[in-house]
Amino acid sequence: DPGPTLLALSDWECACARPFPGTQRGGPAACEEDECALYSARCAAAGQACVDASPALGDWECRCAPPLAGAGAAGPAACVAADECREHAGVCESANQTCRDADAAVLGDWACVCRAPAAGRATAAAAACTLDECLDVALCAAGGQACVDANPAAAAVGDWECACPPPTVGTAVGALAACLLDECETHYRTCLAAGQACEDPDASVAAAGDWVCRCIGAAAGEQRAAAAVCAARGACEGEGQALCRAAGQACEEAEEGGTWRCACAPPSVPFRGVGAPPPPPRALATCVADECGVAGADRHCLGRTACVDPDRALDALGDRYCVSTDECVSARPCGARQACQDPTPAVGDYVCTCLDGAPRAAVGGPAACRPEEDECALGRKQACLHHGQRCEDPSDAAGDWRCVCLPPLVGAATAAPAACSPDECDAA
């Protein structure tokens, strides 16, 4: 009776006994029997939440915490893993990928899978997709050429090339290449052995067989498809021409007058470099190979490539090769879960773009991407579930995930299981 005065007649009421709520003035109350007020501790002990759907007795249940699924009538549930993609699909969708949970009984095995025609997958994170555009290109093969996709990153679309078959050279982006046949690539040793230079005046495929050996230094003459018979002049007549030719060098007249010296024939160059002091009169030159500097080397490496000669010894002729100058291909400079694009041959202008759905990019270095899309999705959740708690990742910052106690217990801890305790206000 809240007002026991004569002026407050008929204000008495019936109140339900604890823990059931409900009151009724002037008559019996319709008590709402919230059984979770009695039994929630049994659910919380199993890391589950108590739910009492109606005032009926005996219908309360324990429900598993996501991503687990299951409910137990009037007691703890036997939890099973649910489809984790219900919770994490956004991670994949933000990168235009598909979420797949291969085994619903295994936690943390969900993966982002690249959508066709791209390929790739990553467990509990957005994938770094690749796209081999040559799989759908028939133009190169129809023209007797090979298709090459130098940068298979899915973001690098339209960079496929047609490459000419050996011994021809040439590439073209998105089209058939105009192939060249530099016959000195094959025959320059014939000329070099005689101290002569190899020249291919017309590198078109239609002009095969037109290469010549040309006499250099103090000699004249040329021969198509063979070493030439050179006519020496001046001091090189006689001994000088014979000695130099036998060493695979050319004879030239010395500045001192009336004498000769030997000079390197291409693709060989002086050991101390072009422009270095010449050898003394009546002496052989010290030569090394410079296959990338020889005339025609620029035709050997085309497109986004550069020539490399790893061994400049004369007995290592033929070891030169081409490397890509596309920084995304040659150096792989971007971090994990980033796409790389190199728009021009200039050094340092490549662009790294995050694959986590955030519009972040950087020129000349890795982008500052989100460290993880959801730290709870990458194994941290297990630490919380093991203690009957749920995992939360409140921001993009690394290391700020936390374990949060399930009702009726309260408490939270960053990067570690929480020390849970009852909510004393609920008990009061």
Buried (B, 14 or more C-beta within 10 A) or exposed (E): EEEEEEEEEEEEEBEBEEEBEBEEEEEEBEBEBBBBBBBBEBBBEBBBBBBBEEBEEEBBBBBBBBBBBBBBEEEBBEBEBBBBBEBBBEBBBBBBBBBBBEEBEEBBBBBBBBBEEBBBBBBBBBBBBBBBBBEEBEEBEEBEBBBBBBBBBBBBEEBBBBBBEEEBBBBBEEEBBBBBBBBBBBBBEBBBBBBBBBBBEEBEEEEBEBBBBBBBBBBEBBBEEBBBEBEBBBBBBEEBBEBBBEBBBBBBBBEEEEBBBBBBBBBBBBEEEEEEEBBEBBBBBEBBBBBBBBBBBEBBBBBBBEBEBEBBEBEBBEEBBBEBBBBBBBEEBBBEBBBBBBEEEEEEEBBBBBBBBBEBBBEEEBBEBBEBBBBBBBEBBEBBBEBBBBBBBEEBEEEEBBBBBBEBBBBBBEEBBBEBEBEEEEEE
